[in-house]
Amino acid sequence: MSIPLAQFLVGALYVYLGIGALVAVWMHAGGLRRVDTTAAHGTVGFRVLITPALVLLWPLILKRALRGAGRPPVERNPHRDAAKGDVA
């Protein structure tokens, strides 16, 4: 690998992580409620734990935040189905 290519790759990594850090700051400042309404009320420990994922997975998180949270998913299992009367 040539030195200019290695320098370019390291620079691209810095840009990627820098954008991820900005997205993480935005998410912690208030954008988290757009992704998950229950996560917006998380503790400081929870926010510390999700920060690396926010930095590394920022394209997916940003896409989800811009799309909006919508309704939270409802778990489907035999017990809930039986309670609703949806037993097949």
C-alpha positions as CSV (number, residue, x, y, z in Angstrom):
1,M,0.0,0.0,0.0
2,S,1.4,3.4,-0.9
3,I,1.8,6.1,1.7
4,P,-0.6,8.6,0.0
5,L,-3.3,5.9,-0.1
6,A,-2.7,5.1,3.6
7,Q,-2.9,8.8,4.4
8,F,-6.1,9.1,2.5
9,L,-7.7,6.1,4.3
10,V,-6.7,7.4,7.7
11,G,-8.1,10.9,6.8
12,A,-11.3,9.3,5.7
13,L,-11.5,7.4,8.9
14,Y,-11.0,10.6,10.9
15,V,-13.8,12.3,8.9
16,Y,-16.1,9.4,9.4
17,L,-15.5,9.3,13.2
18,G,-15.7,13.1,13.4
19,I,-19.2,13.1,11.8
20,G,-20.1,10.2,14.1
21,A,-19.1,12.2,17.1
22,L,-21.2,15.2,15.9
23,V,-24.2,12.9,15.4
24,A,-23.7,11.4,18.9
25,V,-23.6,14.9,20.5
26,W,-26.8,15.8,18.5
27,M,-28.5,12.5,19.6
28,H,-27.6,13.1,23.2
29,A,-28.8,16.7,23.0
30,G,-32.3,15.8,22.0
31,G,-32.3,13.7,18.8
32,L,-32.6,10.5,20.7
33,R,-36.3,11.0,21.2
34,R,-36.7,10.9,17.4
35,V,-35.3,7.4,17.2
36,D,-36.7,5.8,20.4
37,T,-39.0,7.6,22.8
38,T,-38.2,5.4,25.7
39,A,-34.4,5.7,25.2
40,A,-34.7,9.5,25.5
41,H,-35.4,9.1,29.2
42,G,-32.3,6.9,29.7
43,T,-29.8,7.4,32.5
44,V,-26.3,8.8,32.1
45,G,-24.9,5.3,32.2
46,F,-27.1,4.2,29.4
47,R,-26.0,7.2,27.3
48,V,-22.4,6.3,27.9
49,L,-23.0,2.8,26.8
50,I,-24.7,3.7,23.5
51,T,-22.2,6.5,22.6
52,P,-19.7,4.1,20.8
53,A,-22.5,2.6,18.7
54,L,-23.8,6.1,17.9
55,V,-20.3,7.1,16.7
56,L,-19.7,4.0,14.6
57,L,-23.2,3.4,13.2
58,W,-24.0,7.1,12.6
59,P,-25.3,6.6,9.0
60,L,-28.0,4.2,10.1
61,I,-28.9,6.2,13.2
62,L,-29.1,9.4,11.3
63,K,-31.3,7.7,8.6
64,R,-33.6,6.4,11.4
65,A,-33.7,9.8,13.2
66,L,-34.6,11.7,10.0
67,R,-37.4,9.2,9.2
68,G,-38.8,9.5,12.7
69,A,-39.5,7.1,15.5
70,G,-43.1,6.2,14.6
71,R,-44.8,3.8,16.9
72,P,-42.7,1.4,19.0
73,P,-42.8,-2.2,17.7
74,V,-45.2,-4.6,19.5
75,E,-43.8,-8.0,20.5
76,R,-45.6,-11.0,18.9
77,N,-45.6,-14.2,20.9
78,P,-48.1,-17.0,21.6
79,H,-49.2,-15.5,24.9
80,R,-50.1,-12.1,23.4
81,D,-51.8,-13.7,20.5
82,A,-53.9,-15.9,22.9
83,A,-54.9,-12.9,25.0
84,K,-56.1,-11.1,21.8
85,G,-57.9,-14.1,20.5
86,D,-55.7,-14.3,17.4
87,V,-54.8,-17.9,17.9
88,A,-54.5,-19.7,14.5
